């Protein structure tokens, strides 16, 4: 790379890379990126004078203005911000939450399964289509549908055609399951989860360069740069790895095409963070897939010049699905080096070649191929001399382990135990400092034995106070904050508040009144867009429809409901994907039924079976 810089100088033209190196110096190693969630706390604002209070709002520091939304996207565009893929997210300290006592849960012990050899699967014939009506329900799993590989052309192949076919399914859970099946085809999801998930790499050679057509391309990358909203460091990293040295070359300010492509031409890799902020298709893809994982689905795209490598060997704290979009790339994947690196909580620092053993997998990915590896597996990819590489890494399951769940559950269990059981409030022995502690750990003492036995008994008893379901709800609340907002089909838009024809016309607003009656048939927009949480401040309904396409750009969105409305929310959840009439909501009065349905409709949570007004 240095040779290239010298060559440019000899030609009388100083490249952006050379200018950067002259100002910042060489040898600057990458600092691992960390997520930046919002601080604890939330803002509230009353929605209107009825039962229910809206929350959320507020934002992070000012972000760049959004690009104009494309016609097929139904929700407002949001300003793009970095979505960290490889770095752990620092979880904020949350406000106290209330909980009922819950039954004891059977303890779970993690089992480390020996790493299996990676599977290389041939391409399977296209799945056959089956009809799934609006009221169809899965029996033992979602129905199959024609979501397998299709050639581009009149039938709408590629990812765009796939998303159109998924929109025919009424149940968002089926959409997510089918997209996951398409992602892994021809390997069945059950086989993948049993043999590979969190265990071993999976390599799929499809021999179909158009399998991911329409998801993201170098043309989309260029369009994002030309949109003027990409900023170095926030949305784009310029990187290189040569002679064992990993460098990041980010200038400040906007990533202008002339500067970015000059970096690329001089051998630098380009990592676009949060491509869903710039690509409606990536947004749509991830917004469906996140419901399958029950955990945030993020993505980064990587454009690498021929004959170069952009990143040092390392392992991540996410489950990684590498989708090769263009060109080809040489990959080496290594087992975790120690038991402590199996399914790690955090990503590693940059590693050296001397720290690696023999790869468990070495391959060249070509367009249409997929490579999966679990968190903790060390990996590195480099480009061959004869082709560039563009791939997108889809990631999930960051900080989504049993240990992360227990971090939320155990403090709550201890809080309840302290409130309800005097044994936890009794004082420690006056002389315990004399016989406890590391200095006394080798001492055989009856008082030590009694102390240890007391601690063990209190810990075992703590299980009886563990609010397991309430802790799960708090995990779900965090997930809903991470979620991308749903992408609406044209029919869903027409049946929701986003298609309501209110406007200014002839000197005043018209078509403003949302006329929901007892006979109006409604349902949730998606199954996974709401979660009821019983908290110290009351019953909160968290939802995703007003989320940003940018990670945590907005605070969590919620409505504070009177407790008598919880049955209606649970009824809407259990009825999904079927429509139910407003009169059937289990509220006490018809006025309350209409009031609740109207509030949920205005927040985009409910859609109607028929449009409320002609557009």
Secondary structure, 3 states (H helix, E strand, C coil): CHHHHHHHHHCCCCCHHHHHHHHHCCCCECCCCCCCCCCCCCCEECCCCCCCEEECCCECCCCCCCCCCCCCCCCCCCCCCCCCCCCCCCCCCCCCCCCCCCCCCCCCCCCCCCCCCCEEECCCCCCCCCCCCCCCCCCCCCCCCCCCCCCCCCCCCHHHHHHHHHCCCCCHHHHHHHHHHHHHCCCCHHHHHHHCCCCCCEEECCCCCCCCCCCCCHHHHHHHHHCCCCEECCCEEEEEEECCEEEECCCCCECCHHHHHHHHHCCCEEEEECHHHCCHHHHHHHHHHHHHHCCCCEEEEEEECCCCCCCCEECCCCEEEEEEEEEEEEEEEECCCCHHHCCCCCCCCCECHHHCCCCCEEEEEECCCEEEECCCCEEEEECCCCCCEEEEEEEECCCCCHHHHHHHHHHHHHHHHHHHCHHHCCCCCCCHHHHCCHHHCCCCCHHHHHHHHHHHHHHHHHHHHCCHHHHHHHHHHHHHHHCCCCCCCHHHHHCCHHHCCCEEECCEEECCCCCCCCCCEEEECCHHHEEEEEECCEEEEEECCCCCCCCCCECCEEEEECHHHHHHHHHHHHHCCCCEEHHHCCCCCHHHHHHHHHHHHHCCCEEECCCCCCC
